[in-house]
Amino acid sequence: MRTLPYAALFLILAAVLSWKCRDNDDGRPRVLIFHKTEFYAHECLPAALAAVQEICARNGWKMETTEWGEDFTEENLSRYAAVVFLLTAGDVLAPTQEIVFERFIQGGGGYVGVFTAVDTEHSWPWYRQLVGAEYDGLMPVQPAMLSVLDNEHPATEGLSSTWERTDEWMNLKNVVPEVRVLVALEEGSCSGGKMGAFHPVSWCREFDGGRAFVTAMGHTTAAYSEPAFLQHLEGGLKYAVGAGKPIVLGQHRPFRQEQTKTGFVKTSIICHLEEPMSMSPLPDGKIILVERRGGIRLYDPANGRVQKIASLEVFHKNEEGLLGVAVDPNWNDNHWIYLYYAPAGKKYKALRLSRFVFQNDSLHLGSERVILEVPTDRDLHTLHAAGCIRFDRQGFLYLSTGDNTNHYGDGFAAIDERSDKKQYDAQKSAANSMDLRGKILRIKPLPDGSYICPAGNLYVEQDVRVYPGGQHLLYDPAWEGIAYPARPSRPVSIAADYPQRAEAWWGRGRPEIYLMGCRNPFRMDIDHRRGLLIWGEPGPDAGVADSTRGPEGYDEINVARKAGFYGWPYCVGPNLPYREYHYGTGTSGAYFDPRHPYNDSPNNTGDRYLPPSQPPLIWYSFKSSEQFPLLLNGTRCAMGGPAYYCDEYPEATRLPARFDGKIIIYEWMRNWIMAVGIDSLGRYTDMQPIAPNVRLGRPIDLFIDKSGSIWVLEYGTEWFTPNPDACLSRIDYVRDEAGRDEVVETQPTNQPPVVQWLFTGANGSFYRPGDTLRYALQVSDAEDGSLLDGRILPSDIEWYAGFWPTEVAFRRPGKRARKPEEDPVARGQKLVNESDCRSCHAVERKVNGPAYQDVARRYDGNAKTLEYLTEKIIKGGKGVWGEVAMSAHPQLAKADVVSMVRWILSLKDPPKQPFGQGTVLLQPPKGQENARYVFYARYTDRGAPKQLPHTAEALVWLRPVRLSAGAVDSLSKGMTTYERPLNNSRIRLYECRSGAFFQLNAVDAKGLKGFAVALEVSATRQHTGQGRIELRLDSPDGPLAGVAALPVSVTAGGLAEVLLEIDRKVWPSNGVRHNVYFVLRAGEGPSQPLCGVAWLKAIFL
């Protein structure tokens, strides 16, 4: 086997000593030896460290060692000329540490990889290219013949053309053609090779500004006392060290890997963004992205740099902040960009659309020209700001604005007309023709800061120019002859048109309005060829319809070819109407008429009669949709994207032809992207997923670049906070080697996760009472990430660490091992983690909603509370924790919600011990000398499209070194027990005949010398005492790992300890755990009992 646990006092001392002298800079070149293998090391590691230390000393280099990824910082790595990955394995660096190491190599640093350095960081494409090959299995330790192919390298100078040596040889795959092979294996001289004539074992290459030397040799202790191998390794180190100067780490250049697989491939350019909201491409390929709290970043694909170029002072409470960005279509000439934001300061009560000069990668804040303001009331209105900006090819700017309206927890239409509740009345905004909120505006900005409201806007017949600071009032004389052309010149007929009121004048409204009746049109885009505006409309949260109020809530995808009214707050979804509702009395009125919407709210300052409501293209509720089944179910937030035309992009990089002419929509909460077909009349025809194999982290913005690739801005899992999965990412479509357009995509895979407990410097099966143990939990998943990179959260994992009751530790013959009983609320935790709850809640802190611990502290866990909170989750609501409403969850089964509530309430008194890691004093409770310390963890991954999730668990029992015979994991049948006095107490013994056994499961051999078995040969009980005790692996008749003779007799009143010493040839200390059987065998007279066994004791070296 390749690894075994640390026996590593040597390693600890080496690390401590190297750290102590780090500050003594005497000008010598420095070499950093990195030997992390996630708490495990190779058996040859001490010899390898000693050999490398001698090489460094001989060459005048200063060697320092570490097994901590935290040492990969800019300040630290800049002190070294080379870094050696010495027998590393696994995922050893966090993403931020990976970037620092990339910068080290890009600055001219050297790299040496020894043996399983090739088997390190499989999910890091840049590292795979640096190494130049990938691990593909091991061959047995055996002698083999090598060919030295290049004698002009420091690593091979002085070696003969053939070289015979013994090692554990490695097969490789995906060898990079650019590597310079120095030494190759002659596969005919050994067994197990599968590479044929080209089988490199040592090579070098120059890559990304630095130098790399790699050898797949060096997995035996003997190798590090072998002169020829040490000469070879020393030459590789000389090559990597080069001139020996410290490295200056420059700006990071992201790696662009040449893809070998086909289908959709996502590449994340930068993550850990702080609430990214919107982005816009520049003509030169750069991308400006904005963050809600005011940050403005620029990505330059030419050098891979992402830099923060400016920060606006913004009001970022509620849903406001820096919301939108767009680049002027004539940016090459005028260098203008547009931002939509809420300026900070109490005097400001509006969201602002402003123009800035952006030139030479710098935002000129002093160049701001305010184009338009959308008044809001920050003190009353907290929700729905929208804020998307788009330009069409005629130079018209479209701005989406939210209705700036709160809503009650019932999730129905917000139409409370009471004088002190106008913040709950969307008729003041979305349905108000003289208010800019709840609209999509269309203007053409002009150089002097004025703008044109074009003919064809909802209330404009001829172009209207609005000057800075200007505003058209309801009865402004400037409107004469310009207002909406359908405006009648006489009172409207009561019976034929609007039966609600006797008379009114049609057609007065703000000229900027293109579309109205919007709730929160958060993301929109334009189909330039067909002249369509596409937007997503997040809808209200009612989980079920109510005959007294109206329909359940729906999100919508809308497509508009001309100006119009889209229903809110009078109808939703496919024009399903709400009823008038009197909040003071709780009584319902008539249904609203979508064909003749009428706004008589006292909060309305515009026209009362509105155009007919237009239906959406697509609508869907919390539940699965019969009309649109691909949209899944759950919490909703619809997003509208651009149209995709294949002939606008290069054939080699565009999407397949099946996406031609489709409009793109996506879902912030459900993490999908869809391509939707429409006919010549703008009607829905079909739908298909885009990149179903790609995992997204809340896509909040999207655009198509000049190559036809899709750029996605991902907000991240939790609201109102930075997220590790908040990323700027690109989705490419990779064709097969023949360049065929239609590639059949393979079913997305979902690999099982890995869960394991790791212990530093300790045996993983036994403890000495009074010992202090350092432990850590490792959880990783190929698709989900790991605890290390922050993509798997502690709340995703069910775990337990502590002494387990003695009676649970006992197991009787024929019984399977008992695991810790599942926490009765563990299922609820799993359901919470799989739901949308994490977007609004965290265990220990407020996000959009309260922390789970705060909820648990407020409520008692009685049946009444359980029922109340269950209904609250299913139906939604607000008011208890402020005015932010919780979405309804009608798609959840009530039994599941009960489990979720039970878990939340269980957090009232959370455990104090740090999650998954720390130190523990292993002192069993008084009177429980056989108590075992249990470490248990279980993780269920998030699955993949059309793939079921996988669950992995790790259970480790630490036994006391001395274990009563009855406290073993299993006993053979037929034993009898008896008691006798010993040292002023009574002990229980197990009487054994030939063939009887005691079993311990999953025993770690690290540091074990053997076992002592305490027994008596009692004449009173007619014990024969003739025979032996055998130590067998994995079955009573398995490999014999040790044997000892039974004593013929034992001094009366005492016990004998028989030592079973481990035969390391049979049971090497290689990290593999075995079930161990202590089997008693008789020589003669098998029918007589041989002895009585009292306890077993592990003996350490």
ZATI-101865 format. One record per residue (C-alpha): x, y, z. Coordinates in steps of 0.5 Angstrom, whole numbers, plus 2048, in hexadecimal, padded with zeros to 3 digits. Layout:
ZATI-101865
XYZ
...
END
This chain:
ZATI-101865
800800800
8028077FF
80180B806
80180980D
7FF80E813
804812816
80980F81B
80C81681A
80F819820
81581A81B
81081E817
80E82281C
81582481F
817826818
81182A817
81282E81D
81A82F81C
819831815
814836818
81983981D
81E83B818
81A83E813
81B845815
823844814
82484680D
82B84580C
82A846804
82A83F802
82583C7FD
81F839801
81C8337FF
815831802
81382A803
80C829803
80A822805
802822807
7FE81C806
7F881E80A
7FA81B810
7FE81580D
80581480B
80980F807
80D80A80B
81380D807
812814809
81781580F
81C81280A
81A816805
81A81D809
82181B80C
82481A805
821820802
824824808
82B821807
82A8237FF
82982A801
82E82B806
833828801
83182E7FC
831833801
829834801
825835807
81F830808
81983180B
81382C80C
80C82C80D
80582880C
80182E80D
7FD831807
7FD83880B
804839809
80283A802
802842803
8058477FE
809849804
80C843806
80D8407FF
8108467FC
816844801
81883D7FD
81B83B7F6
8188357F6
8128307F9
8128297FA
80C8257FA
80F81F7FD
80B8197FD
80481D7FE
7FE81A7FC
7F681C7FC
7F38237FC
7F9827800
7F782E7FE
7F18337FF
7EF8377F9
7F283D7FB
7F98397FD
7F98367F6
7F983D7F3
7FF8407F7
80383A7F5
80183B7ED
8038427EE
80A83F7F1
80B83B7EB
8098417E7
80E8457EA
8138407E8
81383B7EE
8168347EE
81282E7EF
8148277F1
80F8217F1
81181B7F4
80D8147F3
8068157F5
80681D7F4
80481A7ED
7FD8177F1
7FC81E7F4
7F68237F3
7F28207EE
7ED8257ED
7F282B7EC
7F482B7E4
7F98307E5
7FD82B7E9
7FC8257E5
7FF8297DF
80582B7E4
8068247E6
8058227DE
80281B7E0
7FD8187E4
7FD8127E8
7FA80B7E6
7FC8067EB
8028037EE
8067FD7EC
8097F87F1
8107FA7F5
8157F67F0
81B7F77EC
81B7FA7E5
81F7FD7E0
81F8047DE
8218087D8
82580F7D9
8228137D3
8268197D4
82C81A7D8
82D8227D7
8288237DD
82B8247E4
82781E7E6
82A81A7E1
83181C7E1
8368167E2
8308117E2
83280B7DD
82D80A7D7
82A8047DB
8288047E2
8257FE7E6
8228007ED
81C7FD7F1
8168017F3
80F8017F3
80D8047EC
8088087E9
8038087E3
80180F7E0
7FC8117DC
7FB8187D8
8038197D7
8038207D5
8078207CE
80B8267D0
80F8237D6
8168217D5
81781A7D7
81D8187DA
81D8117DD
81880C7DA
8168057DD
8177FF7D8
8117FB7D9
8137F57D7
8187F47DD
8127F47E2
80B7F37E3
8057F77E3
8067FC7DE
8017FF7DA
8048047D6
8088017D1
80E8037CE
80D80A7D1
80D80A7D8
8118107DB
8138107E2
8178177E3
81681D7DF
8168247DF
81382A7DC
8128327DB
80B8347DD
80783A7DE
80E83E7E0
8118397E4
8158327E4
81282B7E6
8168257E8
81281F7E9
8148187EB
80F8127EC
81580E7F0
81680E7F7
81180A7FB
8168067FF
81A808805
820804801
8208097FB
82280F800
82880C801
82A80A7FA
82F80E7F7
82D80E7F0
8268107F2
8288157F7
82D8187F1
8278187ED
82281C7F2
8288217F3
8288237EC
8218247EC
8218287F2
82782C7EE
82382D7E8
81D8307EC
8218347F1
8248377EB
82783E7ED
82583D7F4
8228447F4
81B8457F8
8158467F4
81184C7F3
80A84A7F2
80684E7ED
7FF84F7EB
7FB8487EA
7FA8457E3
7F48407E3
7F683A7DF
7F28387D9
7F28317D8
7F182E7D2
7EB82A7D3
7EB8227D1
7E48217D2
7DE8237CE
7D78267D0
7D682C7D5
7DC82E7DA
7DC8337DF
7E28377E1
7E283B7E7
7E78417E6
7E68447ED
7E28437F3
7E18457FA
7DD84B7F7
7D98507FC
7D28507F9
7D38507F2
7CD8537EE
7CE8557E7
7D48557E2
7D58587DB
7DA8567D6
7DE85C7D2
7E085C7CB
7E785A7CC
7E58537D0
7E68567D7
7E08557DC
7DD85A7E1
7DA8577E7
7D685A7ED
7D58587F4
7CF85A7F8
7D385E7FD
7D68627F8
7DC85E7F6
7DE85F7EE
7E385A7EB
7E68597E5
7E88537E1
7ED8537DC
7ED84C7D8
7F484E7D5
7F884D7DB
7F384A7E0
7F38507E5
7EC8517E9
7ED8587EC
7E985C7F1
7E98637ED
7E48677F1
7DF8677F7
7D986B7F7
7D686E7FE
7CF86A7FD
7C9869802
7C9862802
7C4860807
7BE85C805
7BE85A7FE
7C28617FB
7C98627FA
7CD8627F3
7C885E7EF
7CA85F7E8
7CF8607E3
7CF8617DB
7D48647D6
7D28697D1
7D28667CA
7D786B7C7
7DC86A7CD
7E186A7C8
7E08717C7
7DD8747CD
7E086F7D3
7D98707D6
7D686B7DB
7CF86B7DF
7CE8697E6
7C88687EA
7C98697F1
7C686C7F8
7CA8717FA
7CC871802
7CA877806
7C387980A
7C287E805
7C18797FF
7BA8767FE
7BB8737F7
7BF86E7F3
7C38717ED
7C58707E6
7CC8737E5
7D18747E0
7D88737E1
7DF8747DD
7E286D7DD
7E986E7D9
7F086A7DA
7ED8657DF
7EB86B7E4
7E486D7E6
7E48757E6
7DF8767EC
7E087D7EB
7DD87D7E4
7D687B7E7
7D087D7E3
7C987C7E6
7C487A7E0
7BE8777E4
7BC8767EB
7B68717EE
7B48747F4
7B386F7FA
7B186F801
7B786C805
7B486C80C
7AD86980A
7AF865803
7B485F804
7B385A7FE
7B385A7F7
7B885F7F3
7BA85B7ED
7BF85F7EA
7C185B7E3
7C48607DD
7C485E7D6
7C58617CF
7C285F7C9
7C68607C2
7C28677C1
7C586A7C7
7BF8697CB
7C18687D3
7BC8647D7
7BB8647DE
7B785F7E3
7B58627E9
7B185E7EF
7AB8607F2
7AE8627F8
7A885F7FC
7A885A802
7A4855803
7A0851808
7A284A80A
79B847806
79F848800
79984B7FC
7988517F8
79B8577FC
79585C7FC
79485F803
791866801
791868809
79486F80A
79A86C80E
79B86680A
79D869803
7A4865804
79F85F803
79C8627FD
79F8607F6
7998647F3
79D86B7F5
7A38687F0
7A28627EB
79B8647E9
79D86C7EA
79E86F7E3
7A18757E6
7A68717EA
7AD86E7E8
7AD8687ED
7AA8617EA
7AC8637E3
7B18617DD
7B38687DB
7B586A7D4
7BA8707D2
7BF8727CE
7C58767D2
7C887C7CE
7CF87F7CF
7CC8857D3
7C98817D8
7C28817D6
7BE87B7D3
7B987A7CD
7B38767CF
7B18737C9
7AA8727C5
7A886B7C6
7A986C7CE
7A286B7D2
7A08727D2
7A48757CD
7A28767C5
7A787B7C3
7AF87B7C6
7AF87F7CC
7B68827CF
7B78827D6
7BC8877D9
7C08867DF
7BC8877E5
7B58877E1
7AF8847E2
7A88837DF
7A28847E3
79C8817E2
7998877DF
79F88A7DC
79D88F7D6
7A388C7D2
79F8857D2
79A8887CD
79A8847C6
79F87F7C9
79C87B7CE
79A8737CD
7968737C6
79086F7C9
78E8747CE
7878767CC
78487D7CC
77E87C7D0
77C8787D6
77D8717D6
77686D7D5
77486A7DC
7718647D9
7758627D3
77C8637D6
77D8647DE
7778637E2
77B8657E8
77B86C7E7
7768717E4
77C8757E0
7838767DF
7888797DA
78D8737D7
7948747D6
7988787DB
79F8757DD
7A68767DD
7A98767D6
7AF8727D9
7AA86C7DA
7AB8667D5
7A88617D9
7A48617DF
7A085D7E4
7A78597E6
7A98577ED
7B08567ED
7B38557E6
7BA8537E9
7BD8517E2
7BB8527DB
7BF8527D4
7BD8537CD
7BC84F7C7
7BF8547C2
7BD8517BC
7B68507BD
7B58567C1
7B38537C8
7B48547CF
7B584E7D4
7B484F7DB
7B384B7E1
7AE84D7E6
7AF84A7ED
7A88497F0
7A48497F7
7A58437FB
79E8407FD
79F8397FD
7988377FB
79283B7F8
78D83E7FD
78583F7FA
7858457FF
78B8487FC
78E8457F5
7938417F2
79983E7F5
79F8417F3
7A38417ED
7A98437EA
7A98457E2
7AD8457DC
7AB84B7D8
7AC84D7D1
7AA8547CE
7AA8567C7
7A785D7C9
7A58617CF
79F85E7D3
79D85D7DA
79F8567DD
79A8557E3
79D8577EA
79A8577EF
7938557EC
79584F7E9
79A84A7E9
79D8447E4
7988437DE
7948497E0
7918457E6
78D84B7EA
78E84D7F1
78884F7F5
7878567F8
788856800
78785A805
78C85980B
78985D810
783858810
78685280D
780852808
781850800
77E8547FA
77D8527F3
78384F7EF
7878547EB
7868547E3
78D8537DF
78A8567D9
78885C7DC
78C85E7E2
78A8647E6
78E8677EC
78A86B7F1
78F86B7F6
7908717FA
7978707FA
7978707F2
7998777EF
7988757E8
7938727E3
78D86E7E6
78C86A7E0
7918667DD
7938627D7
79185B7D7
7958567DA
79A8527D6
79B84A7D8
7A28477D9
7A68437D4
7A783E7DA
7A583D7E1
7A68397E7
7A58387EE
7A88357F4
7A682E7F2
7A882A7EC
7A582D7E5
7A08297E1
7A182E7DB
7A982E7DC
7AB8287E0
7B382A7DE
7B28307E3
7B282B7E9
7AF82D7F0
7B18317F6
7B38397F7
7B383D7F1
7B68437EE
7B58447E7
7BB8477E2
7BA8497DB
7C08487D7
7C284A7CF
7C18467C9
7C68427C6
7C78427BE
7CD83D7BC
7CF8417B6
7D18477BA
7D78427BD
7DD83E7BB
7DB8377B9
7E08347BD
7DE8377C4
7D68397C3
7D18347C6
7CE82F7C2
7C98307BD
7C382E7C1
7C48347C5
7C38397BF
7BE83E7C0
7BC83C7C7
7BB8417CC
7BF8407D3
7BC8407D9
7BF83E7E0
7BD83D7E7
7C08407ED
7BE83C7F2
7BD8357EF
7C48367EB
7C28347E4
7C38377DD
7BE8357D8
7BD8377D0
7B68397CE
7B38387C7
7AE83D7C5
7AA83E7BE
7A98447BA
7A48477BE
7A88467C4
7A48407C7
7A883A7CB
7AA8347C7
7AF8307CB
7B48307D0
7BB82C7D1
7C082D7D7
7C78307D6
7CD82E7D9
7C98297DE
7CF8267E0
7D282C7E3
7D182E7EA
7CF8357EB
7CF83A7F1
7C983E7F0
7CA8417E9
7C88497EA
7CA84B7E3
7CC8487DC
7CF84A7D6
7D28477CF
7D98497CD
7DB84A7C6
7DD8437C6
7D68407C8
7D883E7CF
7D48407D4
7D68447DA
7D38437E1
7D38477E7
7D18437ED
7CF8467F3
7D08417F8
7CC83C7FD
7CA841802
7C7848802
7CA84F804
7D184C805
7D884A802
7D78437FF
7DD83E7FD
7D983C7F7
7D78437F5
7DB8437EF
7DC8467E8
7DC8407E3
7DC83E7DC
7D88387D9
7DC8357D2
7D98307CE
7DF82B7CC
7DE8277C5
7E18207C4
7E881F7C0
7E48207BA
7E18267BB
7DA8247BA
7D58297BC
7D08247BF
7D38207C5
7CF81B7C9
7D181D7D0
7D28187D5
7CE8177DB
7D081C7E1
7D48177E6
7D38187ED
7D98157F1
7D88127F8
7DB8177FD
7E1815802
7E081680A
7E681480E
7E8816815
7F0817816
7F481781C
7FB81A81D
800816820
7FC811823
7F980A822
7F280A81F
7EF804823
7F280582A
7F380A82F
7F680A836
7F280D83B
7F481483C
7F7815835
7F681C831
7F481A82A
7F481F824
7EF81E81F
7EC821819
7E681F814
7E781F80D
7E181F808
7E2820801
7DE81F7FA
7E081F7F3
7DA8237F1
7D88277F8
7DF8297FA
7E2828801
7E282B808
7E982D807
7E6832801
7E0834804
7DB8317FF
7D982C804
7D682F80B
7D682C812
7CF82C812
7CF82780C
7D2822810
7CF81E815
7D481C81B
7D681A822
7DC819826
7DC81782D
7DC811832
7D780C830
7D3809836
7D6802838
7D07FE836
7CF80182F
7D77FF82E
7D57F7830
7D47F382A
7D17EC82B
7D37E6827
7D07E6820
7CE7ED821
7D07F281C
7D47F881E
7CF7FE821
7D080581E
7CE80B822
7C780B822
7C581181D
7C3817821
7BB818820
7BC81E81D
7C281D818
7BD81B812
7BA822813
7C1825813
7C282280C
7BB82480A
7BD82B80B
7C482B808
7C0828802
7BB82E802
7BC835800
7BC837807
7C4838807
7C383E802
7BF842808
7C283F80E
7C883C812
7C9839818
7CC83E81C
7CB845819
7C6848815
7C584880E
7BF84B80B
7BB847810
7BD846817
7C284181A
7C083A81B
7C383A822
7BF841823
7B883D821
7BA837826
7BB83C82C
7B484082A
7B083A82A
7AF83482F
7AF82D82C
7A882B82E
7A3828829
79F82F828
7A6833826
7A782D821
7A082D81E
7A183581D
7A883581A
7A682F815
7A0833813
7A483A812
7A983680E
7A4833809
7A0839808
7A583F809
7A484580D
7A884B810
7A7850816
7AB84C81C
7B284D81A
7B0854816
7AD85580F
7B185180B
7AC84B809
7AE844809
7AC840802
7A783B803
7A9834802
7A3830800
7A782B7FC
7AA828802
7A6822806
7A482480D
7A781E810
7AE82180D
7AD82880F
7AB825816
7B2822816
7B5828814
7B282C81A
7B482781F
7BC82881C
7BB82F81D
7B882F824
7BE82B826
7C3830825
7C183482B
7C783182E
7CC830829
7D382C82B
7D983082D
7DE82C82A
7E182F823
7DE82B81D
7E182581B
7E882681E
7EC828824
7EF82482A
7EC81F82F
7EE81D836
7EC815835
7EA81483C
7E480F83D
7DF810842
7E080E849
7DD806849
7DE806841
7E5803840
7E380083A
7DF806837
7E1807830
7E280E82D
7DE80E826
7DF813820
7D981381B
7D8817815
7D381680F
7D381B809
7CD81A804
7CF81E7FD
7CB8227F9
7CA81D7F3
7CA81F7EC
7C58207E7
7C28197E6
7C68167EB
7C58147F2
7C98177F8
7CE8137FB
7CF812803
7D6811806
7D781080D
7DD80E812
7DD80B818
7E380A81D
7E3807824
7E9808828
7E980382D
7ED803834
7F47FF833
7F17FB838
7EB7F8837
7E77F383B
7E57EC837
7DE7EE837
7DF7F4834
7E27F282D
7DE7F3827
7DC7EC826
7DD7E582A
7DC7DE827
7D67DA829
7D67D582F
7DA7D9834
7D87D983B
7DA7DE840
7DC7DE847
7DF7E384D
7E47E2852
7E87E7856
7EE7EB854
7F17F1858
7EB7F285D
7E67F2857
7E37ED853
7E47EC84C
7E07E8846
7E47E3842
7E27E083B
7E37D883B
7E67D6835
7E67CF831
7EA7CE82B
7E87D2825
7E57D8829
7E77DF827
7E67E6829
7E67EB824
7E87F3823
7E67F681D
7EA7FB818
7F07FB81C
7F580081A
7FC7FD81B
80080481B
805803821
8027FD824
8077F7826
8027F2828
7FD7F082D
7FD7ED834
7F77E9836
7F67E883D
7F47E183F
7F47DC844
7F47D4844
7F07D284A
7F17CB84D
7EA7CC850
7E77CD84A
7EA7C7846
7EE7CC841
7F37C883D
7F87CE83C
7FB7CA836
7FA7CD82F
7FC7D482C
7F97DB82A
7F97DD823
7F87E4820
7F47E481A
7F27E9815
7EB7EA812
7E97E3814
7EA7DE819
7EE7DA814
7F17E0810
7F87E2810
7FC7E0816
7FF7E6819
8027E481F
8027DE824
8037DC82B
8037D6830
7FE7D6835
8017D583C
8007CE83F
7FE7D1846
7FE7D8849
7FF7D9851
7F97D9855
7F57DF855
7F97E3850
7F97E4848
7FE7E2843
7FF7E783D
8007E4837
8047E8831
8027E882A
8077EB826
8057EE81F
8097EB819
80A7F1815
80B7EC80F
8037EA80F
8017F1812
8057F7810
8037FE813
80180080C
7FB80480E
7F67FE80C
7F17FC812
7EF7F5813
7EA7F1818
7EF7ED81D
7ED7E7820
7F07E4826
7EF7DC825
7F07D782A
7F37D0828
7F47CA82C
7F97C582B
7F57BF82E
7EE7BE831
7EA7C382D
7E47C2832
7E77C5838
7E87CC839
7EF7CF838
7EF7D583C
7EB7DB83F
7EC7E283B
7EB7E883F
7EE7EE83B
7F27F0835
7F77F5834
7FA7F982F
8027F982F
8057FF82C
80C800829
END
